[in-house]
Amino acid sequence: MSKKSNSSSEEKAPPKEEIKREVKQEIAQAIQGRAKLISETLNPLCVVSRTTVPDTLGWHAHLHDELCLVSDGMPIVGHAGSKVCPEPGTLFLFTEAEVHGVWNFGNVVARLCSLEFRISSEVRVEFRDLFECSPERRMLKLSAGQQHRFCNTCQKIALEQSGARPLHATAASVLLALQLIDVSRWFSEHHKIDLVDGREKLDPQCFELWQKIHRHAFQSISHGPMFLNLNPGYDSIRHRFRKLFGISPRGMLVRLRMDRAKELLLTSDLSVKEIAFELCYLWQQDFTRAFRKCTGVSPGQWRMHSRELDAHL
């Protein structure tokens, strides 16, 4: 009787090939669902490379964001309610519904590279430092390497958009995310090292100091005056460090603490005094003074303003 039952159950079991096929279909559906979600969250609309001799776009606005690089020439750009004549290599960020324009007069060739895109409110929060800064600060002169990197990523996005398969759209969205990360770092006053093409080499002593700062930034030892001066050749390293990372060792130390302070102010209910203690400040007023110097406002004011912004999103 039991033999018959076992035989019957074996006959009903689906073949291994059918199981494999079903698993593959489930995986494919999951990948397609994830790809669709990424594409909806980060949606590059179009890449436009434009040469104008002469030409005008006039004042206009649209319901999406735009990054516009003036790569050559001296066109007039309408930005932040006024007209400016930027240097070649200047990057603009025009946010959704923001009025802007471009005018090019005479016989001088002007070349523009624009990336128009739409992002979700969640992604906008991630890049709040970029999108919430004043219009006057959303204009930046890029280095030659940064210009090359920006245009190269735009070209890759355009090539991926030309494909019809789902992963092409996902790749375009991922490239848009990387572009926004680059631009956000360039616009930041405290951007880290920018290894444009991977050929630059890190100075071993500077990298060792970089590791030391990140390892001990939130320990009491990092507040001692001798923390950064233990190496007899510190002055030489300090100059090389600033040239490499765009910030002094002590400046990087303070920036790490302030970034951590912002995170705690935004995500926890710790008091300002408790946050100061968490960051190993002996006195709350020392922490408040450092935070105000970095942001222009007190920790309490920064927390209130950030939560008000979150409430409106």
N, C-alpha and C positions, 0 to 999 in steps of 0.2 A: 504493500500500500504506500509506504513511504517512498519507494523507488519510483512509483508512478507519479507521485506528487513532485519529486525532484525533476523528473523528466519533463513534466508539464511546465514548470517554472523556467527551465532552461530554454524550452521552445519559445516562450513568451518574451524572453530577454531580447532587446534590440541588438542587432549586429554592431560590432565595434566601429565599423566604418560609418554607420549612421550616427553613433554617439559623437564621433569626431566631427562629422559634418555639422551636427547641431551646436557643438561647442564653438566651432569656427564661426558659425552664423551669429551666435550670441556675442562673441568677441568683436566681430565686424560691426554689429549694431551698436555696441558700447563705444567703439572708436568713432563711429559716425556721429553718435550723440554728443560725445565729448568735443569732436571737431566743430559741430554746429554751435555748441555753447561758446567755444572760444571765438568763433567767427562773429557771433552776435555781440559778444562782450567787447571785442576789439575789431572794428570794421573799417579797414582802409577803403576809401571810396574811389579815389583816383590819384594818379601821379601825373603832373603836368610839367613838362620842360618847355619853357617859352622864350623865344627871342623876339625882341620888340625894336623896330626901327621905322618911324616912331609908333607908339601905340598908347592906348589908355584903357584902363578898366574902370575908371571912375569910382566914386564912393559906392560901396555895396556891402551887403551882409548875407550870410547864409546860416542855416540851422545845423552847422557842424563846425568842427575846428579845422584849422589850417596852419601848417608850418611852411613858411616861404623863405627861401634863401636867395638873396641877390648875389649871384656868383660873378657877375661881370657888369661893367657899366655904372652909370650914376643916375638911375631913375629916381623920381620923387615918389615916396611911399606915404600914403595916408595911414596914420597909426596914432592911437590914443587921442583922437580928436584934432590932430594937427598934421601938417605935411613936413616930412623930413627927407633929407638927401643922404642916405646911408652910404658908407664905404662898401666896396665890393667885399663879399664874404660875410655880410651881416644877415643874421637869421631873425625872422619875426615869428611870433606865435599869435595868431588871431583866433580868439575863442569864439564859440558859437554865438551868433546874433551880434557880434561886434562889427561895427562899421569900419571898413578899411578900403584902400584903393591904391592903384599904381598908375603913374603918368610918366611917359618917356618922350621928351621933345628933342628936336634936332636930328642929327644924323648919327648920334652915338649909339652903338649897339648895346642893349641891355639884356642880360640873360638871367632868367629866374627859374628856380626849381621848387615846385610846390607839391606838398603832400596833404591832401584833404582826407579827413577821417572822422569817424564817429565812435565814441566810447561810452560804456555804461557808467552810471553814477558810482558804482563800486570802484571801477578803475580810476575814475576822476578823484575819488578820495585817496587812493594810493599815490596819485601824483599831485596831491593838494599843493605842495610847495611850488609846483610849476604853474598850475592853472589858477591858483588863488592869489598870486602876486599881482601887483598893480600893472596896468598896461605899459607904463613907462619902463618897467623892468623886464618886459617880455620882448626885448630887442638886444641881441648879443653879437659882437664881432667874433667870428670863429677863426681858429687857426687854419692853416692850409690843410693839415691832417684831418681836422674836424670837418672841414668842407668836403673833402674827399670821402670821408666815412659817411656823411649825411647823404650825399648824392649817390654813392654806391648802394646804400641800403634802399633808397627810393627806387633805384633801378631794379633791384632784386624784388621789391614788392610788386612793381609793375609786371615783371616777368612771371611771378607766381600768379598774379591776377589773370593773366592771359590763359592759364590752364583751366580746364573744365572739371577736373576731378576734385573730390572733396578735400583731399590733403593739400591741394594748391591753395585753397582758401585759408586753411589752417596755417600753412606756412606764411602766407601774407600777413595774417593776424599776429603770428609770433614775431615776425620781422618788425611789425608796427610797434609791438611791445618793446623790443630791443631799441628801436629808434627813440621811443619816448624816454626810456631809461638813460640813453646817451644824452639826449637834449636836457633832461632834468638835471643831470650831473653837470653839464656845461653851464647851465644857468645858475647852478648853486654857487654861492660864494666860497664854499669849502669843498669844491670837487676834489676827488682823489686823482691819482695818476691816470693818465689816459694813454694806454698802450695802443696806438692807432693800428699798426700793422703787425705787431708781435715781434718786430726786430729789435726794439729797445730792450736793454738789459738792466735789471735792477742792481743797484749798488749793494753788495752783501752787507756792509755795515749799516746802511740806511734801512735795509729790509729787517735786519736784526733789531734795530731800534724801533721800527714799525711794529714788529711782533711784541716787543717788550711793552710798548704803550698799550696795545690792545689787550695784552694779558693782564696788566696791572692797573688798568684805568679806573676800576671800581674798588681798588684796595687802598687802605690807608697809607701804604708806602708811597703811592703815587702823588700824595700831597706834600711830601718832603722836598725841600729845596734841592737836595742832592740827587733826586731820583733820575734826572736827565743829565746830570753832570758828572757821573761816575767815570766815564771814559775820558782819558786825558786829551784825546783829540776831538772832544765834543764840538768845539767851535767849527772845525772843518766839516764834521759830519752834519752839523745843524744847517750849514749853508747848502750842502749837497742835498740834504733832506728836503729843504724848502724848494729847491730847483726841481727835484724829482716829483714831489707830491703837491706842490703848489701851496703849502702851508707849513708853518714851523712845527717842530715836535710838540712844544707846549700848546700850540694852537690846536693840534690834532687831539691832544689829551683832553682839552676843554670841550672840543666839539663832541667827542664821544660821550662825555658826561652829560652834555646838554641834550644830545639826541636821546639818551636813556631817560633823562628827566622828562622830556616831551612824551615819550612812550608811557611812562608811569602816570603822568598827569592826565593823559588821554584814556588810559585803559584801566586805571585803578582808582580806588577811593582813598588812597593814602594822603595824609595831610602834607603840606609843603615841608613841615618840619621832619616828618617821617621820610620823605623823599630825599631830603638833604642828608639824613642819617644813612639812608640806603646807598647814597653815592659817596659816603665816607667824609662828608663835610663836618668839621667839628662844630661850626656855628651856622645856624640857619641864615643869618644875614650875609655870610660869605657866599652861600649858594645863591641867594636872591640877587646879590650884586652881580655875580657871574652870569646868571640867567638873563638879567635885564640888559647887560652889556651885549649879550649874544642876540637877543630877540627884540630888544627895545621896550619890552613890557615885563611886568613881574610874573612869576609862575602862576599866581592866582588869576591874573587877568588873561594870561594865555590859555589856561584851562577853560575859563568861562567862554572866551571867544570861540575856541575850538568846538566846544559842546553846542554852542548856538548854531554854528555852521552845520554840524552833524544833524541837528534837529530840522534844518531846512532842506536837507537832501532827501 
